[in-house]
């Protein structure tokens, strides 16, 4: 095989390896960026759902308390003693439910945000790995060409 053909084949091989490393890294980066966006959207959706659930509980609480006041008023009782204590207990129960939903929402949204950040870091790592893969392929190609030339020079 003529040396020029061998040099060209090694250069093309190194170029193809570099292109493969670049394309693979770019693909991994894109997948991780997409996953980060999906996780960020999931965090926002979780927060929205939690806020809606808290609003639903508050509305239920208001309706329940108003109905109880109406029933107590219609019965001729005063809002003291047991009826008042029942209202206070209902407010405490609903407040606890609202706080629990808020806490659980924040935990879940935080998990999604952490996951999004992990995907962003993986995307960055894939980009860096791609750069290293390209450099390694090109360096390997140069090394192969240099070794081929040195061996050829020694034989001649």
Protein Blocks (a to p, Z undefined) as FASTA:
>chain_A
ZZklmmmmmmmmmmmmmmmmmmmmmmmmmmmmmmmmmmmmmmmmmmmmmmmmmmmmmmmm
mmmmmmmmmmmmmnopacehjllmmmmmmmmmmmmmmmmmmmmmmmmmmmmmmmmmmmmm
mmmmmmmmmmmmmmmmmmmmmmmmmmmmmmmmmmZZ
